[in-house]
Amino acid sequence: MPFVNSLVTKKIDYNTKNRLKVHIGDLINGFPGKSEEWLMVHFQDDEVIYFKGEKQEDAAVIDVKILGNLEIRYKDIFTNKISEIFEQELQVPKNNIYVIFEEIPEGSWGWNGELF
């Protein structure tokens, strides 16, 4: 069950959110044992992000939570492609896009009243 949450300094309209959701689903399908079928995506747009004490006009933080472990090569591919997508769709430069992976151990993620 992947969860991708993005925090972005720009306002994102519904159509762009939908396109981003489709792109993220395609990327998740590239992870072994993961699919868009269980993907949850959330957008926090029009946010304020500070880095090095300075307010960033065009920036994004993308938090990716994955149940279980994922090889570094898949994280590297995802980071590269999601950065390209956010740069293209939102005009946020790659050098202002931060991707954070969190691998959730089995028994630490619940749904439908029970743990995975």
PLY file of the C-alpha trace (Angstrom):
ply
format ascii 1.0
element vertex 116
property float x
property float y
property float z
element edge 115
property int vertex1
property int vertex2
end_header
0.00 0.00 0.00
1.95 3.02 -1.20
1.05 6.51 -0.03
2.47 9.49 -1.91
1.99 12.91 -0.35
3.32 16.02 -2.04
3.78 19.39 -0.43
4.08 22.08 -3.12
4.47 25.85 -3.00
2.25 26.34 -6.06
-1.53 26.18 -6.37
-2.45 23.07 -8.38
-5.73 22.92 -10.30
-7.86 19.76 -10.37
-6.86 18.70 -13.91
-3.16 18.95 -13.07
-3.68 16.99 -9.85
-5.41 14.30 -11.88
-2.55 14.16 -14.41
-0.02 13.95 -11.57
-2.04 11.16 -9.95
-1.95 9.18 -13.21
1.82 9.68 -13.54
2.38 8.62 -9.92
0.25 5.52 -10.50
2.37 4.60 -13.52
5.54 5.00 -11.45
4.19 2.90 -8.56
3.35 0.12 -11.02
7.12 -0.09 -11.61
7.74 -1.12 -7.98
7.86 -4.90 -7.44
4.70 -6.10 -5.72
3.06 -2.65 -5.75
0.28 -1.32 -7.96
-1.97 1.65 -8.44
-4.82 -0.53 -7.17
-3.65 0.13 -3.57
-2.13 3.58 -4.15
-3.19 6.58 -2.10
-2.16 10.05 -3.34
-2.53 13.37 -1.54
-1.65 16.89 -2.66
-0.94 19.79 -0.31
-0.64 22.78 -2.61
-0.13 26.52 -2.13
2.09 25.80 0.90
5.04 27.72 2.30
8.38 25.90 2.28
11.55 27.33 3.80
15.00 25.97 2.97
18.24 27.34 4.42
16.14 30.02 6.11
14.75 31.32 2.84
11.17 31.07 1.58
11.10 28.99 -1.60
8.85 30.23 -4.41
8.99 27.03 -6.47
9.60 23.92 -4.36
8.15 20.51 -3.61
8.61 17.81 -0.99
7.33 14.40 -2.00
6.88 11.86 0.78
6.61 8.23 -0.32
5.52 5.63 2.22
5.82 1.98 1.20
4.77 -1.12 3.10
7.90 -3.28 3.24
11.31 -2.66 1.72
12.23 -1.36 -1.69
15.59 -1.73 -3.44
17.50 1.53 -3.83
17.46 1.27 -7.62
13.65 1.58 -7.66
13.80 4.58 -5.33
16.42 6.16 -7.58
14.28 5.64 -10.71
11.18 7.00 -8.94
13.08 10.06 -7.67
14.38 10.88 -11.14
11.04 10.40 -12.89
8.85 12.13 -10.30
11.23 15.10 -10.37
10.92 15.28 -14.16
7.13 15.09 -13.91
6.84 17.83 -11.28
9.26 20.01 -13.22
7.21 19.55 -16.41
3.72 19.81 -14.88
4.37 22.48 -12.22
7.53 24.22 -13.43
9.28 23.40 -10.15
13.00 23.00 -10.90
14.50 19.61 -10.09
17.00 21.19 -7.72
14.06 22.31 -5.56
12.28 18.95 -5.42
12.97 16.72 -2.42
11.82 13.09 -2.27
11.66 11.20 1.03
11.07 7.45 1.25
9.77 5.75 4.35
9.60 1.97 4.44
6.89 0.80 6.83
7.50 -2.60 8.46
4.85 -5.30 8.30
2.44 -4.94 11.21
2.80 -1.14 11.28
0.15 -0.17 8.71
-3.53 -0.75 9.34
-6.60 -0.78 7.13
-10.12 -2.06 7.46
-9.72 -2.60 11.20
-6.60 -4.77 10.99
-2.89 -4.66 10.24
-1.20 -5.65 7.02
0 1
1 2
2 3
3 4
4 5
5 6
6 7
7 8
8 9
9 10
10 11
11 12
12 13
13 14
14 15
15 16
16 17
17 18
18 19
19 20
20 21
21 22
22 23
23 24
24 25
25 26
26 27
27 28
28 29
29 30
30 31
31 32
32 33
33 34
34 35
35 36
36 37
37 38
38 39
39 40
40 41
41 42
42 43
43 44
44 45
45 46
46 47
47 48
48 49
49 50
50 51
51 52
52 53
53 54
54 55
55 56
56 57
57 58
58 59
59 60
60 61
61 62
62 63
63 64
64 65
65 66
66 67
67 68
68 69
69 70
70 71
71 72
72 73
73 74
74 75
75 76
76 77
77 78
78 79
79 80
80 81
81 82
82 83
83 84
84 85
85 86
86 87
87 88
88 89
89 90
90 91
91 92
92 93
93 94
94 95
95 96
96 97
97 98
98 99
99 100
100 101
101 102
102 103
103 104
104 105
105 106
106 107
107 108
108 109
109 110
110 111
111 112
112 113
113 114
114 115
